[in-house]
């Protein structure tokens, strides 16, 4: 093999390794984000039992607790002068703000900011970041239900 051919081979091998590393990094990032539940998936798994698959407050457990009725989530913007109250809803889902119907620890609506914590790493920066992503995704999904 000539020195020119050897240099060419080494240069091409370096490029191939770089591309392979980039591809592997992209695949690992995609896997991490794919493993994390989407807002719709979390909604259907955690919220639809009370709020219904369509968000209208007609889920099978909507009236399970006496005195409580699941809110029609499709009308949130209408009840707030046509503006979707993202932060307000985020705080309710996260548990930072309790509504009158969620006034105590016996409320049927869990504090998702606690439920979504990483087990064994509760309230760590990583766990809080995951909670924020999941609650934000839920808020995004509820926003997509408006007016339906």
C-alpha positions as CSV (number, residue, x, y, z in Angstrom):
1,X,0.0,0.0,0.0
2,X,1.4,3.4,-1.0
3,X,1.8,6.2,1.6
4,X,-0.9,8.2,-0.3
5,X,-3.4,5.3,-0.1
6,X,-2.6,4.8,3.6
7,X,-3.2,8.5,4.5
8,X,-6.4,8.4,2.5
9,X,-7.6,5.2,4.3
10,X,-6.7,6.7,7.7
11,X,-8.5,10.0,6.9
12,X,-11.6,8.1,5.7
13,X,-11.6,5.9,8.8
14,X,-11.5,9.0,11.1
15,X,-14.5,10.4,9.2
16,X,-16.4,7.1,9.4
17,X,-15.8,6.9,13.2
18,X,-17.0,10.5,13.7
19,X,-20.2,9.8,11.7
20,X,-20.7,6.6,13.7
21,X,-20.3,8.5,17.0
22,X,-22.8,11.2,15.9
23,X,-25.3,8.5,14.8
24,X,-25.0,6.6,18.1
25,X,-25.5,9.8,20.1
26,X,-28.6,10.8,18.1
27,X,-30.0,7.3,18.5
28,X,-29.4,7.4,22.3
29,X,-31.1,10.8,22.6
30,X,-34.0,9.6,20.6
31,X,-34.4,6.6,22.8
32,X,-34.3,8.7,26.0
33,X,-37.0,11.0,24.7
34,X,-39.1,8.2,23.2
35,X,-39.1,6.4,26.6
36,X,-40.5,9.5,28.3
37,X,-44.3,9.5,28.0
38,X,-46.0,12.0,25.8
39,X,-48.6,14.4,27.2
40,X,-51.4,12.5,25.4
41,X,-50.2,9.2,26.7
42,X,-49.9,10.5,30.3
43,X,-53.3,12.1,29.9
44,X,-55.0,8.9,28.7
45,X,-53.2,6.9,31.4
46,X,-53.7,9.2,34.4
47,X,-56.4,11.8,33.7
48,X,-59.0,10.2,31.4
49,X,-60.4,8.1,34.1
50,X,-62.0,11.2,35.5
51,X,-61.8,13.8,32.8
52,X,-62.7,11.4,30.0
53,X,-60.8,10.5,26.8
54,X,-62.2,13.6,25.2
55,X,-61.5,15.9,28.2
56,X,-65.2,16.7,28.8
57,X,-65.3,15.5,32.4
58,X,-67.2,12.3,31.6
59,X,-64.7,9.6,32.5
60,X,-65.8,6.4,34.3
61,X,-64.5,7.8,37.7
62,X,-65.8,11.4,37.2
63,X,-68.3,11.2,40.1
64,X,-66.6,8.6,42.2
65,X,-66.0,10.9,45.2
66,X,-69.1,12.5,46.6
67,X,-69.0,16.3,46.1
68,X,-66.4,16.2,43.3
69,X,-67.0,16.4,39.6
70,X,-64.3,16.3,37.0
71,X,-63.9,19.5,35.1
72,X,-64.6,19.8,31.4
73,X,-61.1,20.5,30.3
74,X,-62.2,21.5,26.7
75,X,-63.7,24.8,28.1
76,X,-60.7,26.1,30.1
77,X,-60.0,28.9,27.6
78,X,-63.6,29.9,27.4
79,X,-63.8,30.3,31.2
80,X,-60.7,32.5,31.1
81,X,-61.8,35.1,28.5
82,X,-60.6,33.1,25.6
83,X,-57.0,32.8,26.9
84,X,-55.5,29.5,27.9
85,X,-54.0,29.9,31.4
86,X,-50.8,27.8,31.0
87,X,-49.1,28.7,34.2
88,X,-52.3,28.4,36.2
89,X,-53.0,25.0,34.8
90,X,-49.4,23.9,35.2
91,X,-49.6,24.8,38.9
92,X,-52.8,22.9,39.4
93,X,-51.5,19.7,37.7
94,X,-48.1,20.0,39.5
95,X,-49.9,20.5,42.8
96,X,-48.5,23.9,43.6
97,X,-52.0,25.3,43.5
98,X,-55.0,23.5,44.9
99,X,-58.5,24.4,43.7
100,X,-61.4,24.6,46.1
101,X,-62.5,21.2,44.9
102,X,-59.0,19.9,45.5
103,X,-58.7,21.6,48.9
104,X,-57.3,18.8,50.9
105,X,-55.2,15.7,50.7
106,X,-58.3,13.6,50.1
107,X,-58.8,15.1,46.7
108,X,-59.3,12.6,43.9
109,X,-56.8,14.6,41.8
110,X,-53.2,13.6,42.7
111,X,-50.3,16.0,43.0
112,X,-48.6,15.0,39.8
113,X,-45.5,17.0,40.8
114,X,-45.0,14.3,43.5
115,X,-46.2,11.3,41.5
116,X,-43.9,12.0,38.6
117,X,-40.7,12.2,40.7
118,X,-38.0,9.7,39.9
119,X,-38.0,7.0,42.5
120,X,-35.0,7.2,44.8
121,X,-34.0,10.6,43.3
122,X,-37.0,12.6,44.5
123,X,-36.6,16.4,44.2
124,X,-33.1,16.1,42.6
125,X,-32.4,18.4,39.7
126,X,-32.8,15.5,37.2
127,X,-36.1,14.5,38.8
128,X,-37.5,18.0,38.9
129,X,-36.5,18.4,35.2
130,X,-38.5,15.3,34.3
131,X,-41.5,16.4,36.3
132,X,-41.4,19.8,34.5
133,X,-41.3,18.1,31.1
134,X,-44.1,15.7,31.9
135,X,-46.4,18.3,33.4
136,X,-45.6,20.7,30.6
137,X,-46.5,18.0,28.1
138,X,-49.8,17.4,29.9
139,X,-50.5,21.2,29.8
140,X,-49.7,21.2,26.0
141,X,-52.1,18.3,25.5
142,X,-54.9,19.9,27.5
143,X,-54.4,23.1,25.5
144,X,-54.9,21.0,22.3
145,X,-58.3,19.9,23.6
146,X,-59.7,23.5,23.8
147,X,-62.9,24.1,22.0
148,X,-63.4,20.4,21.0
